[in-house]
Amino acid sequence: MSIFNIAFPALRTLALGLLAAATLGAADARADDALDQARLKAAFVLNFMKFTTWPEARTPDAATLTLCATDGHPLAGQLHELEGRDVRGLGVRIAPPTDNDFRACDVVFVTAADAATLQALQRATAARPMLTISDRAGFIDRGGMIEMKLINGRTRFDINLAAARAAGLTLSSQLLQLAARVVQ
C-alpha cells in the first residue's frame, strides 16, 4: 500500500473539515454583519427621532415618545435597545401596536409592509403626527416618511418630506441634507 492511499483519505478529511470550518465561519461573519447592520439601523432610527420635531400637543403622555414596530423583533430586536433613551428630554418607550392600531405611537418602524398595515398606518398618520420609518424598498413611494437602504455597503436613507409635513412633523435641515433623496 502506498503512502498516497493512506494520506489521501486523511487529506480529504482534513480538507473537508477545513471547508466546513470556513463555511461556518463565513455564516458567523454574515450573522455578525447582519447584527451590526441591525444595530446601525436602530441607531439611525434614534437619530431620526432626535432630528424630528413634533407639535406641542402630540400625545397624552408628553414625557415619552412611543416607538412601535409592525413585528415583535424588528431589526433583530435592536429597536428594544432604544427603550429609555433620551430624545430631546423625552424618554423612548417601546410598544407594539395592537391590531394595526397605531394611535398610541409617535414613531412607527414598518417591518412588514403589507397592504393592510400600510393602509392602517396611512389612516393613523393622517389623524396625528407620527414619524414612519422602514427599511423596505419603495416605502416612501407608498406614503412612508423615511426609508433606509443599503447603497454600496453603506446605510443611507430617503425622505418623503411632503408626508412628514402633512403629518405636522418638522424634519431638521441637517437630516434633509444627509438624505440620499428628498421627495417634496
FINUDREN-184801 format. One record per atom (N, C-alpha, C): x, y, z; chain. Coordinates in Angstrom, 2 decimals. Atoms other than C-alpha are relative to their C-alpha. Example, Ala and Ser with C-alpha at 12.3 -4.5 7.8 and 13.67 -1.06 7.14 Angstrom:
+---------+---------+---------+-------+
!       X !       Y !       Z ! chain !
+---------+---------+---------+-------+
!    0.89 !   -1.19 !    0.00 !     A !
!   12.30 !   -4.50 !    7.80 !     A !
!    0.90 !    1.20 !    0.00 !     A !
!   -0.82 !   -1.19 !   -0.06 !     A !
!   13.67 !   -1.06 !    7.14 !     A !
!   -0.77 !    1.09 !    0.73 !     A !
+---------+---------+---------+-------+
This chain:
+---------+---------+---------+-------+
!       X !       Y !       Z ! chain !
+---------+---------+---------+-------+
!    0.85 !   -1.18 !    0.00 !     A !
!    0.00 !    0.00 !    0.00 !     A !
!    0.89 !    1.24 !    0.00 !     A !
!   -0.85 !   -1.18 !    0.11 !     A !
!    1.44 !    3.35 !   -0.98 !     A !
!   -0.43 !    1.06 !    1.02 !     A !
!    0.27 !   -1.10 !   -0.94 !     A !
!    1.61 !    6.43 !    1.18 !     A !
!   -1.14 !    0.87 !   -0.51 !     A !
!    1.08 !   -0.80 !    0.56 !     A !
!   -0.79 !    8.17 !   -1.23 !     A !
!   -1.37 !   -0.57 !    0.35 !     A !
!    1.27 !    0.63 !   -0.36 !     A !
!   -3.53 !    5.63 !   -0.49 !     A !
!   -0.35 !    0.26 !    1.45 !     A !
!    0.23 !   -0.27 !   -1.43 !     A !
!   -3.14 !    6.26 !    3.24 !     A !
!   -0.23 !    1.49 !    0.21 !     A !
!    0.05 !   -1.45 !   -0.23 !     A !
!   -2.59 !   10.02 !    3.05 !     A !
!   -1.21 !    0.65 !   -0.66 !     A !
!    1.10 !   -0.64 !    0.71 !     A !
!   -5.34 !   10.81 !    0.53 !     A !
!   -1.29 !    0.07 !    0.81 !     A !
!    1.21 !   -0.12 !   -0.83 !     A !
!   -8.30 !    9.90 !    2.78 !     A !
!    0.18 !    0.95 !    1.17 !     A !
!   -0.25 !   -0.90 !   -1.12 !     A !
!   -6.70 !   11.77 !    5.66 !     A !
!    0.00 !    1.45 !   -0.47 !     A !
!   -0.02 !   -1.36 !    0.55 !     A !
!   -6.05 !   14.81 !    3.47 !     A !
!   -1.40 !    0.44 !   -0.40 !     A !
!    1.37 !   -0.33 !    0.39 !     A !
!   -9.58 !   14.67 !    2.08 !     A !
!   -0.84 !    0.34 !    1.23 !     A !
!    0.72 !   -0.26 !   -1.24 !     A !
!  -11.00 !   14.50 !    5.62 !     A !
!    0.42 !    1.36 !    0.58 !     A !
!   -0.50 !   -1.28 !   -0.49 !     A !
!   -8.77 !   17.41 !    6.67 !     A !
!   -0.54 !    1.15 !   -0.84 !     A !
!    0.51 !   -1.05 !    0.90 !     A !
!   -9.79 !   19.45 !    3.60 !     A !
!   -1.48 !    0.24 !    0.21 !     A !
!    1.44 !   -0.16 !   -0.25 !     A !
!  -13.48 !   18.77 !    4.20 !     A !
!   -0.24 !    0.68 !    1.35 !     A !
!    0.13 !   -0.64 !   -1.30 !     A !
!  -13.05 !   19.75 !    7.84 !     A !
!    0.30 !    1.48 !   -0.06 !     A !
!   -0.34 !   -1.42 !    0.16 !     A !
!  -11.34 !   23.00 !    6.89 !     A !
!   -1.07 !    0.75 !   -0.78 !     A !
!    1.07 !   -0.61 !    0.77 !     A !
!  -14.03 !   23.71 !    4.30 !     A !
!   -1.23 !    0.24 !    0.87 !     A !
!    1.15 !   -0.15 !   -0.89 !     A !
!  -16.75 !   23.12 !    6.88 !     A !
!    0.23 !    1.12 !    1.00 !     A !
!   -0.32 !   -1.06 !   -0.96 !     A !
!  -14.99 !   25.36 !    9.40 !     A !
!   -0.06 !    1.37 !   -0.67 !     A !
!    0.04 !   -1.28 !    0.72 !     A !
!  -14.56 !   28.09 !    6.78 !     A !
!   -1.44 !    0.41 !   -0.30 !     A !
!    1.40 !   -0.29 !    0.31 !     A !
!  -18.23 !   27.82 !    5.78 !     A !
!   -0.73 !    0.47 !    1.25 !     A !
!    0.64 !   -0.42 !   -1.25 !     A !
!  -19.39 !   28.01 !    9.40 !     A !
!    0.50 !    1.37 !    0.43 !     A !
!   -0.56 !   -1.30 !   -0.34 !     A !
!  -17.04 !   30.93 !   10.00 !     A !
!   -0.61 !    1.10 !   -0.85 !     A !
!    0.63 !   -0.99 !    0.88 !     A !
!  -18.49 !   32.73 !    6.98 !     A !
!   -1.43 !    0.25 !    0.42 !     A !
!    1.38 !   -0.17 !   -0.47 !     A !
!  -22.01 !   32.10 !    8.28 !     A !
!   -0.02 !    0.85 !    1.26 !     A !
!   -0.08 !   -0.81 !   -1.21 !     A !
!  -20.98 !   33.52 !   11.66 !     A !
!    0.31 !    1.45 !   -0.35 !     A !
!   -0.34 !   -1.36 !    0.41 !     A !
!  -19.44 !   36.55 !    9.93 !     A !
!   -1.21 !    0.69 !   -0.59 !     A !
!    1.21 !   -0.59 !    0.57 !     A !
!  -22.65 !   37.09 !    7.96 !     A !
!   -0.99 !    0.32 !    1.10 !     A !
!    0.92 !   -0.26 !   -1.11 !     A !
!  -24.68 !   36.78 !   11.17 !     A !
!    0.47 !    1.23 !    0.77 !     A !
!   -0.53 !   -1.18 !   -0.68 !     A !
!  -22.35 !   39.29 !   12.86 !     A !
!   -0.25 !    1.25 !   -0.82 !     A !
!    0.26 !   -1.14 !    0.88 !     A !
!  -22.66 !   41.58 !    9.83 !     A !
!   -1.46 !    0.40 !    0.07 !     A !
!    1.44 !   -0.30 !   -0.07 !     A !
!  -26.46 !   41.29 !    9.97 !     A !
!   -0.34 !    0.67 !    1.32 !     A !
!    0.25 !   -0.61 !   -1.31 !     A !
!  -26.46 !   42.08 !   13.69 !     A !
!    0.57 !    1.41 !    0.06 !     A !
!   -0.59 !   -1.34 !    0.04 !     A !
!  -24.10 !   45.02 !   13.16 !     A !
!   -0.86 !    0.93 !   -0.84 !     A !
!    0.88 !   -0.80 !    0.86 !     A !
!  -26.36 !   46.24 !   10.34 !     A !
!   -1.28 !    0.37 !    0.75 !     A !
!    1.21 !   -0.27 !   -0.78 !     A !
!  -29.40 !   45.94 !   12.64 !     A !
!    0.28 !    1.06 !    1.07 !     A !
!   -0.37 !   -1.00 !   -1.01 !     A !
!  -27.59 !   47.90 !   15.38 !     A !
!    0.13 !    1.38 !   -0.63 !     A !
!   -0.17 !   -1.28 !    0.70 !     A !
!  -26.66 !   50.60 !   12.88 !     A !
!   -1.35 !    0.60 !   -0.38 !     A !
!    1.33 !   -0.50 !    0.37 !     A !
!  -30.24 !   50.87 !   11.61 !     A !
!   -0.75 !    0.49 !    1.23 !     A !
!    0.66 !   -0.46 !   -1.23 !     A !
!  -31.52 !   51.13 !   15.20 !     A !
!    0.57 !    1.36 !    0.42 !     A !
!   -0.62 !   -1.30 !   -0.32 !     A !
!  -29.03 !   53.97 !   15.79 !     A !
!   -0.54 !    1.08 !   -0.94 !     A !
!    0.60 !   -0.94 !    0.94 !     A !
!  -30.37 !   55.65 !   12.64 !     A !
!   -1.40 !    0.38 !    0.46 !     A !
!    1.37 !   -0.28 !   -0.47 !     A !
!  -33.93 !   55.33 !   13.99 !     A !
!    0.05 !    0.98 !    1.16 !     A !
!   -0.13 !   -0.91 !   -1.14 !     A !
!  -32.86 !   57.00 !   17.24 !     A !
!    0.35 !    1.41 !   -0.48 !     A !
!   -0.38 !   -1.32 !    0.51 !     A !
!  -31.21 !   59.83 !   15.32 !     A !
!   -1.11 !    0.65 !   -0.81 !     A !
!    1.15 !   -0.58 !    0.70 !     A !
!  -34.24 !   60.27 !   13.07 !     A !
!   -0.95 !    0.63 !    1.01 !     A !
!    0.88 !   -0.54 !   -1.05 !     A !
!  -36.26 !   60.77 !   16.25 !     A !
!    0.58 !    1.29 !    0.57 !     A !
!   -0.65 !   -1.18 !   -0.56 !     A !
!  -33.72 !   63.28 !   17.57 !     A !
!   -0.08 !    1.21 !   -0.93 !     A !
!    0.03 !   -1.10 !    0.97 !     A !
!  -33.90 !   65.33 !   14.36 !     A !
!   -1.40 !    0.26 !   -0.54 !     A !
!    1.41 !   -0.24 !    0.35 !     A !
!  -37.71 !   65.40 !   14.23 !     A !
!   -0.63 !    0.82 !    1.11 !     A !
!    0.73 !   -0.79 !   -0.98 !     A !
!  -39.89 !   67.98 !   15.95 !     A !
!   -1.49 !   -0.30 !   -0.16 !     A !
!    1.44 !    0.24 !   -0.03 !     A !
!  -43.42 !   67.07 !   16.94 !     A !
!   -0.71 !    1.26 !    0.47 !     A !
!    0.76 !   -1.14 !   -0.53 !     A !
!  -46.13 !   69.67 !   17.53 !     A !
!   -0.17 !   -0.15 !    1.51 !     A !
!    0.11 !    0.02 !   -1.47 !     A !
!  -46.66 !   70.56 !   21.18 !     A !
!   -1.01 !   -1.03 !    0.52 !     A !
!    1.05 !    0.91 !   -0.50 !     A !
!  -49.90 !   68.60 !   21.68 !     A !
!    0.04 !   -1.31 !   -0.78 !     A !
!   -0.15 !    1.20 !    0.79 !     A !
!  -48.65 !   65.28 !   20.32 !     A !
!   -0.56 !   -1.25 !    0.66 !     A !
!    0.50 !    1.21 !   -0.66 !     A !
!  -49.56 !   62.64 !   22.94 !     A !
!   -0.56 !    0.33 !    1.36 !     A !
!    0.48 !   -0.19 !   -1.37 !     A !
!  -51.44 !   62.28 !   26.19 !     A !
!    1.15 !   -0.10 !    1.01 !     A !
!   -1.15 !    0.15 !   -0.90 !     A !
!  -48.15 !   61.17 !   27.83 !     A !
!    1.16 !    0.78 !   -0.60 !     A !
!   -0.98 !   -0.90 !    0.62 !     A !
!  -45.93 !   64.13 !   26.94 !     A !
!    1.43 !   -0.26 !    0.46 !     A !
!   -1.35 !    0.26 !   -0.49 !     A !
!  -42.92 !   62.73 !   28.86 !     A !
!    0.73 !   -1.08 !   -0.81 !     A !
!   -0.63 !    1.07 !    0.78 !     A !
!  -42.26 !   59.92 !   26.35 !     A !
!   -0.33 !    0.13 !   -1.48 !     A !
!    0.27 !    0.23 !    1.42 !     A !
!  -42.02 !   59.18 !   22.66 !     A !
!   -0.19 !   -1.50 !   -0.13 !     A !
!    0.31 !    1.42 !    0.12 !     A !
!  -43.64 !   55.85 !   21.87 !     A !
!    0.40 !   -0.49 !   -1.38 !     A !
!   -0.47 !    0.62 !    1.23 !     A !
!  -41.86 !   53.75 !   19.24 !     A !
!   -0.68 !   -1.35 !   -0.15 !     A !
!    0.69 !    1.26 !    0.28 !     A !
!  -43.95 !   50.97 !   17.71 !     A !
!    0.64 !   -0.63 !   -1.23 !     A !
!   -0.48 !    0.72 !    1.19 !     A !
!  -42.93 !   48.31 !   15.19 !     A !
!   -1.06 !   -1.00 !   -0.41 !     A !
!    1.06 !    0.87 !    0.51 !     A !
!  -45.07 !   46.16 !   12.96 !     A !
!    0.31 !   -1.48 !    0.16 !     A !
!   -0.21 !    1.40 !   -0.36 !     A !
!  -43.46 !   42.94 !   14.17 !     A !
!    0.73 !   -0.04 !    1.34 !     A !
!   -0.49 !    0.09 !   -1.37 !     A !
!  -42.25 !   41.67 !   17.52 !     A !
!    1.48 !    0.21 !    0.19 !     A !
!   -1.45 !   -0.12 !   -0.15 !     A !
!  -38.50 !   41.66 !   16.88 !     A !
!    0.62 !    0.75 !   -1.19 !     A !
!   -0.55 !   -0.75 !    1.12 !     A !
!  -37.67 !   44.43 !   14.43 !     A !
!    1.50 !    0.19 !    0.12 !     A !
!   -1.45 !   -0.17 !    0.03 !     A !
!  -34.05 !   44.73 !   13.39 !     A !
!    0.69 !   -0.92 !    1.01 !     A !
!   -0.59 !    1.02 !   -0.86 !     A !
!  -33.16 !   41.53 !   15.25 !     A !
!   -0.09 !    0.41 !    1.47 !     A !
!    0.21 !   -0.41 !   -1.39 !     A !
!  -34.51 !   43.05 !   18.47 !     A !
!    0.75 !    1.25 !    0.41 !     A !
!   -0.83 !   -1.15 !   -0.36 !     A !
!  -32.19 !   46.05 !   18.33 !     A !
!   -0.80 !    1.25 !    0.32 !     A !
!    0.82 !   -1.16 !   -0.36 !     A !
!  -35.03 !   48.59 !   18.49 !     A !
!   -0.33 !   -0.01 !    1.49 !     A !
!    0.29 !    0.08 !   -1.44 !     A !
!  -35.72 !   47.32 !   22.01 !     A !
!    1.13 !    0.61 !    0.83 !     A !
!   -1.13 !   -0.63 !   -0.70 !     A !
!  -32.27 !   48.64 !   22.96 !     A !
!   -0.20 !    1.51 !    0.15 !     A !
!    0.25 !   -1.45 !   -0.08 !     A !
!  -33.67 !   52.16 !   22.46 !     A !
!   -0.90 !    0.37 !    1.18 !     A !
!    0.89 !   -0.23 !   -1.15 !     A !
!  -36.05 !   51.76 !   25.44 !     A !
!    0.71 !    0.84 !    1.05 !     A !
!   -0.54 !   -0.86 !   -1.05 !     A !
!  -35.44 !   54.56 !   27.94 !     A !
!    1.01 !    1.02 !   -0.47 !     A !
!   -0.96 !   -0.98 !    0.51 !     A !
!  -33.05 !   56.50 !   25.70 !     A !
!   -0.65 !    1.39 !   -0.01 !     A !
!    0.48 !   -1.38 !   -0.03 !     A !
!  -33.35 !   60.29 !   25.72 !     A !
!   -0.04 !    0.59 !   -1.40 !     A !
!    0.17 !   -0.73 !    1.26 !     A !
!  -34.71 !   62.19 !   22.72 !     A !
!   -0.58 !    1.36 !    0.35 !     A !
!    0.44 !   -1.38 !   -0.28 !     A !
!  -34.86 !   65.94 !   23.34 !     A !
!   -0.74 !    0.10 !    1.33 !     A !
!    0.60 !   -0.06 !   -1.33 !     A !
!  -35.68 !   65.42 !   27.01 !     A !
!   -1.18 !   -0.94 !    0.20 !     A !
!    1.09 !    0.97 !   -0.09 !     A !
!  -38.27 !   62.71 !   26.31 !     A !
!    0.58 !   -1.41 !    0.01 !     A !
!   -0.44 !    1.39 !   -0.02 !     A !
!  -37.81 !   59.04 !   27.16 !     A !
!   -0.66 !   -0.79 !   -1.11 !     A !
!    0.55 !    0.87 !    1.04 !     A !
!  -38.26 !   56.46 !   24.42 !     A !
!   -0.66 !   -1.20 !    0.67 !     A !
!    0.74 !    1.16 !   -0.50 !     A !
!  -40.88 !   53.82 !   25.15 !     A !
!   -0.31 !   -0.88 !   -1.20 !     A !
!    0.27 !    0.95 !    1.08 !     A !
!  -41.22 !   50.69 !   23.00 !     A !
!   -1.33 !   -0.68 !    0.30 !     A !
!    1.31 !    0.64 !   -0.18 !     A !
!  -44.75 !   49.38 !   22.49 !     A !
!   -0.47 !   -0.54 !   -1.34 !     A !
!    0.52 !    0.51 !    1.27 !     A !
!  -46.22 !   47.10 !   19.84 !     A !
!   -1.40 !    0.55 !   -0.26 !     A !
!    1.38 !   -0.40 !    0.30 !     A !
!  -49.32 !   48.32 !   18.02 !     A !
!   -0.92 !   -1.20 !    0.18 !     A !
!    0.96 !    1.07 !   -0.18 !     A !
!  -52.44 !   46.31 !   18.72 !     A !
!   -0.95 !   -0.02 !   -1.19 !     A !
!    0.91 !    0.17 !    1.13 !     A !
!  -54.36 !   45.00 !   15.69 !     A !
!    0.06 !    1.17 !   -0.98 !     A !
!   -0.20 !   -1.12 !    0.94 !     A !
!  -52.89 !   47.66 !   13.37 !     A !
!   -0.58 !    1.31 !    0.49 !     A !
!    0.45 !   -1.27 !   -0.58 !     A !
!  -53.99 !   50.42 !   15.75 !     A !
!    1.25 !    0.75 !    0.46 !     A !
!   -1.23 !   -0.74 !   -0.25 !     A !
!  -51.18 !   52.97 !   15.74 !     A !
!   -0.23 !    1.30 !    0.75 !     A !
!    0.33 !   -1.29 !   -0.62 !     A !
!  -52.93 !   55.76 !   17.65 !     A !
!    0.90 !    0.34 !    1.18 !     A !
!   -0.85 !   -0.28 !   -1.16 !     A !
!  -50.64 !   55.40 !   20.69 !     A !
!    1.46 !    0.22 !   -0.40 !     A !
!   -1.39 !   -0.06 !    0.47 !     A !
!  -47.48 !   55.61 !   18.54 !     A !
!    0.38 !    1.41 !   -0.45 !     A !
!   -0.58 !   -1.24 !    0.51 !     A !
!  -45.30 !   58.66 !   17.92 !     A !
!    0.93 !   -0.30 !   -1.18 !     A !
!   -0.90 !    0.46 !    1.05 !     A !
!  -42.87 !   56.71 !   15.72 !     A !
!   -0.39 !   -1.45 !   -0.31 !     A !
!    0.29 !    1.38 !    0.39 !     A !
!  -43.59 !   53.54 !   13.73 !     A !
!    1.10 !   -0.48 !   -0.93 !     A !
!   -0.95 !    0.65 !    0.89 !     A !
!  -40.96 !   51.25 !   12.26 !     A !
!   -0.75 !   -1.13 !   -0.69 !     A !
!    0.77 !    0.98 !    0.77 !     A !
!  -42.59 !   49.24 !    9.48 !     A !
!    0.95 !   -1.09 !   -0.48 !     A !
!   -0.85 !    1.12 !    0.41 !     A !
!  -41.03 !   45.80 !    9.06 !     A !
!   -0.67 !   -0.84 !   -1.07 !     A !
!    0.74 !    0.79 !    0.99 !     A !
!  -43.73 !   44.01 !    7.05 !     A !
!   -1.02 !    0.90 !   -0.66 !     A !
!    0.84 !   -1.01 !    0.63 !     A !
!  -45.21 !   46.49 !    4.64 !     A !
!   -1.07 !   -0.64 !   -0.88 !     A !
!    1.11 !    0.54 !    0.78 !     A !
!  -48.31 !   44.57 !    3.60 !     A !
!   -1.06 !    1.08 !   -0.19 !     A !
!    0.99 !   -1.03 !    0.36 !     A !
!  -51.27 !   46.46 !    2.12 !     A !
!   -0.86 !    0.41 !    1.19 !     A !
!    0.88 !   -0.33 !   -1.14 !     A !
!  -53.46 !   46.27 !    5.26 !     A !
!    0.74 !    0.85 !    1.02 !     A !
!   -0.79 !   -0.76 !   -0.96 !     A !
!  -50.66 !   47.52 !    7.52 !     A !
!    0.23 !    1.42 !   -0.50 !     A !
!   -0.24 !   -1.33 !    0.55 !     A !
!  -49.81 !   50.40 !    5.19 !     A !
!   -1.25 !    0.85 !   -0.02 !     A !
!    1.25 !   -0.77 !    0.00 !     A !
!  -53.46 !   51.43 !    4.86 !     A !
!   -0.34 !    0.47 !    1.41 !     A !
!    0.26 !   -0.39 !   -1.39 !     A !
!  -53.93 !   51.41 !    8.65 !     A !
!    0.97 !    1.08 !    0.45 !     A !
!   -1.02 !   -0.97 !   -0.36 !     A !
!  -50.70 !   53.32 !    9.06 !     A !
!   -0.28 !    1.36 !   -0.65 !     A !
!    0.32 !   -1.26 !    0.68 !     A !
!  -51.70 !   55.94 !    6.49 !     A !
!   -1.21 !    0.68 !    0.64 !     A !
!    1.17 !   -0.59 !   -0.69 !     A !
!  -55.08 !   56.43 !    8.22 !     A !
!    0.44 !    0.60 !    1.34 !     A !
!   -0.46 !   -0.49 !   -1.31 !     A !
!  -53.35 !   56.81 !   11.60 !     A !
!    0.87 !    1.23 !   -0.16 !     A !
!   -0.89 !   -1.14 !    0.22 !     A !
!  -50.71 !   59.18 !   10.21 !     A !
!   -0.78 !    1.24 !   -0.38 !     A !
!    0.83 !   -1.15 !    0.40 !     A !
!  -53.37 !   61.39 !    8.65 !     A !
!   -0.69 !    0.60 !    1.21 !     A !
!    0.74 !   -0.47 !   -1.17 !     A !
!  -55.05 !   61.67 !   12.05 !     A !
!    0.89 !    0.69 !    1.04 !     A !
!   -0.87 !   -0.58 !   -1.02 !     A !
!  -51.98 !   62.64 !   14.12 !     A !
!    1.47 !   -0.01 !   -0.43 !     A !
!   -1.41 !   -0.04 !    0.37 !     A !
!  -48.26 !   63.47 !   13.96 !     A !
!    0.72 !   -1.28 !    0.41 !     A !
!   -0.65 !    1.27 !   -0.24 !     A !
!  -46.45 !   60.17 !   13.62 !     A !
!    1.10 !   -0.19 !   -1.04 !     A !
!   -1.13 !    0.22 !    0.89 !     A !
!  -42.99 !   59.56 !   12.14 !     A !
!    0.00 !   -1.46 !   -0.43 !     A !
!   -0.01 !    1.36 !    0.51 !     A !
!  -42.93 !   56.48 !    9.89 !     A !
!    1.34 !   -0.29 !   -0.67 !     A !
!   -1.34 !    0.38 !    0.45 !     A !
!  -39.65 !   54.66 !    9.14 !     A !
!   -0.05 !   -1.46 !   -0.43 !     A !
!   -0.09 !    1.40 !    0.41 !     A !
!  -38.85 !   51.46 !    7.26 !     A !
!    1.29 !   -0.24 !   -0.75 !     A !
!   -1.12 !    0.38 !    0.84 !     A !
!  -36.06 !   49.56 !    5.59 !     A !
!   -0.49 !   -0.81 !   -1.19 !     A !
!    0.61 !    0.69 !    1.14 !     A !
!  -38.45 !   48.19 !    2.95 !     A !
!    0.10 !    0.87 !   -1.26 !     A !
!   -0.14 !   -0.73 !    1.27 !     A !
!  -37.81 !   49.19 !   -0.67 !     A !
!   -1.36 !    0.58 !   -0.42 !     A !
!    1.21 !   -0.66 !    0.49 !     A !
!  -40.36 !   51.67 !   -2.04 !     A !
!   -0.89 !    0.57 !    1.09 !     A !
!    0.83 !   -0.45 !   -1.12 !     A !
!  -41.62 !   52.70 !    1.41 !     A !
!   -0.44 !    1.46 !   -0.15 !     A !
!    0.41 !   -1.41 !    0.12 !     A !
!  -41.55 !   56.46 !    0.77 !     A !
!   -0.90 !    0.23 !   -1.19 !     A !
!    0.88 !   -0.12 !    1.16 !     A !
!  -43.26 !   55.94 !   -2.58 !     A !
!   -1.43 !   -0.42 !    0.34 !     A !
!    1.33 !    0.43 !   -0.46 !     A !
!  -46.18 !   54.39 !   -0.66 !     A !
!   -0.51 !    0.86 !    1.16 !     A !
!    0.48 !   -0.93 !   -1.02 !     A !
!  -46.55 !   57.34 !    1.72 !     A !
!    0.79 !   -0.01 !    1.29 !     A !
!   -0.86 !    0.00 !   -1.19 !     A !
!  -43.87 !   56.49 !    4.30 !     A !
!    0.88 !    1.24 !    0.02 !     A !
!   -0.78 !   -1.23 !   -0.14 !     A !
!  -41.61 !   59.26 !    5.60 !     A !
!    1.50 !   -0.19 !   -0.18 !     A !
!   -1.44 !    0.24 !    0.10 !     A !
!  -38.11 !   57.75 !    5.93 !     A !
!    0.23 !   -1.46 !   -0.38 !     A !
!   -0.32 !    1.35 !    0.49 !     A !
!  -36.79 !   54.75 !    4.01 !     A !
!    1.52 !   -0.20 !    0.08 !     A !
!   -1.42 !    0.34 !   -0.09 !     A !
!  -33.43 !   53.24 !    4.99 !     A !
!    0.34 !   -1.04 !   -1.06 !     A !
!   -0.42 !    0.97 !    0.99 !     A !
!  -31.45 !   51.33 !    2.39 !     A !
!    1.52 !   -0.13 !    0.01 !     A !
!   -1.43 !    0.26 !    0.10 !     A !
!  -28.03 !   49.87 !    1.72 !     A !
!    0.47 !    0.36 !   -1.40 !     A !
!   -0.57 !   -0.42 !    1.28 !     A !
!  -26.04 !   51.58 !   -1.05 !     A !
!    1.51 !   -0.15 !    0.10 !     A !
!   -1.45 !    0.24 !    0.00 !     A !
!  -22.52 !   50.35 !   -1.81 !     A !
!    0.52 !   -0.35 !    1.39 !     A !
!   -0.42 !    0.45 !   -1.32 !     A !
!  -22.33 !   48.71 !    1.61 !     A !
!   -0.21 !    1.01 !    1.12 !     A !
!    0.23 !   -1.03 !   -1.01 !     A !
!  -23.40 !   51.88 !    3.45 !     A !
!   -1.50 !    0.22 !    0.19 !     A !
!    1.41 !   -0.29 !   -0.28 !     A !
!  -26.71 !   52.63 !    5.15 !     A !
!   -0.27 !    1.44 !   -0.36 !     A !
!    0.44 !   -1.32 !    0.43 !     A !
!  -28.40 !   55.58 !    3.51 !     A !
!   -1.50 !    0.09 !    0.20 !     A !
!    1.45 !   -0.14 !   -0.16 !     A !
!  -31.93 !   56.97 !    3.63 !     A !
!   -0.56 !    1.04 !   -0.94 !     A !
!    0.77 !   -0.95 !    0.79 !     A !
!  -34.54 !   58.75 !    1.57 !     A !
!   -1.10 !    0.56 !    0.88 !     A !
!    1.03 !   -0.65 !   -0.79 !     A !
!  -37.13 !   61.17 !    2.94 !     A !
!   -1.14 !    0.46 !   -0.89 !     A !
!    1.20 !   -0.54 !    0.64 !     A !
!  -40.69 !   61.91 !    1.86 !     A !
!   -0.42 !    1.19 !    0.87 !     A !
!    0.24 !   -1.21 !   -0.79 !     A !
!  -40.83 !   65.47 !    3.17 !     A !
!   -1.46 !    0.41 !   -0.04 !     A !
!    1.42 !   -0.35 !    0.11 !     A !
!  -44.36 !   66.02 !    1.89 !     A !
!   -0.83 !   -0.80 !    1.00 !     A !
!    0.74 !    0.83 !   -0.95 !     A !
!  -45.64 !   63.10 !    4.01 !     A !
!    0.25 !    0.46 !    1.44 !     A !
!   -0.31 !   -0.47 !   -1.35 !     A !
!  -43.83 !   64.38 !    7.11 !     A !
!   -0.71 !    1.32 !    0.30 !     A !
!    0.68 !   -1.29 !   -0.20 !     A !
!  -45.21 !   67.90 !    6.67 !     A !
!   -1.51 !   -0.19 !    0.12 !     A !
!    1.44 !    0.26 !   -0.07 !     A !
!  -48.72 !   66.55 !    6.07 !     A !
!   -0.40 !   -0.54 !    1.36 !     A !
!    0.28 !    0.54 !   -1.34 !     A !
!  -48.47 !   64.78 !    9.44 !     A !
!    0.30 !    1.02 !    1.10 !     A !
!   -0.28 !   -1.04 !   -0.99 !     A !
!  -47.41 !   68.02 !   11.15 !     A !
!    1.37 !   -0.12 !    0.63 !     A !
!   -1.35 !    0.18 !   -0.53 !     A !
!  -43.79 !   66.95 !   11.70 !     A !
!    0.98 !    0.92 !   -0.71 !     A !
!   -1.07 !   -0.80 !    0.58 !     A !
!  -40.73 !   69.11 !   11.13 !     A !
!    1.28 !   -0.82 !    0.07 !     A !
!   -1.26 !    0.72 !    0.05 !     A !
!  -37.57 !   67.33 !    9.99 !     A !
!    1.13 !    1.03 !   -0.11 !     A !
!   -1.12 !   -0.91 !   -0.05 !     A !
!  -34.28 !   69.07 !   10.71 !     A !
!    0.64 !    0.16 !   -1.38 !     A !
!   -0.69 !   -0.24 !    1.27 !     A !
!  -32.48 !   70.67 !    7.77 !     A !
!    1.27 !   -0.84 !   -0.08 !     A !
!   -1.19 !    0.86 !   -0.01 !     A !
!  -29.39 !   68.70 !    8.85 !     A !
!   -0.34 !   -1.40 !   -0.48 !     A !
!    0.45 !    1.32 !    0.42 !     A !
!  -31.33 !   65.47 !    8.38 !     A !
!   -0.29 !   -0.01 !   -1.50 !     A !
!    0.32 !   -0.10 !    1.42 !     A !
!  -32.57 !   66.61 !    4.98 !     A !
!    1.26 !    0.04 !   -0.86 !     A !
!   -1.25 !   -0.08 !    0.74 !     A !
!  -29.01 !   67.40 !    3.86 !     A !
!    0.70 !   -1.36 !   -0.09 !     A !
!   -0.64 !    1.31 !   -0.02 !     A !
!  -27.84 !   63.89 !    4.79 !     A !
!   -0.74 !   -1.05 !   -0.83 !     A !
!    0.80 !    0.96 !    0.75 !     A !
!  -30.62 !   62.17 !    2.86 !     A !
!    0.54 !   -0.20 !   -1.41 !     A !
!   -0.40 !    0.28 !    1.37 !     A !
!  -29.77 !   60.46 !   -0.41 !     A !
!   -0.98 !    0.63 !   -0.98 !     A !
!    1.05 !   -0.57 !    0.85 !     A !
!  -33.08 !   61.67 !   -1.85 !     A !
!   -1.08 !    0.58 !    0.89 !     A !
!    1.11 !   -0.61 !   -0.72 !     A !
!  -35.78 !   64.04 !   -0.61 !     A !
!   -1.12 !    0.23 !   -0.99 !     A !
!    1.18 !   -0.17 !    0.83 !     A !
!  -39.27 !   63.87 !   -2.12 !     A !
!   -0.81 !    1.13 !    0.59 !     A !
!    0.77 !   -1.14 !   -0.47 !     A !
!  -41.10 !   67.17 !   -1.87 !     A !
!   -1.46 !   -0.31 !   -0.15 !     A !
+---------+---------+---------+-------+
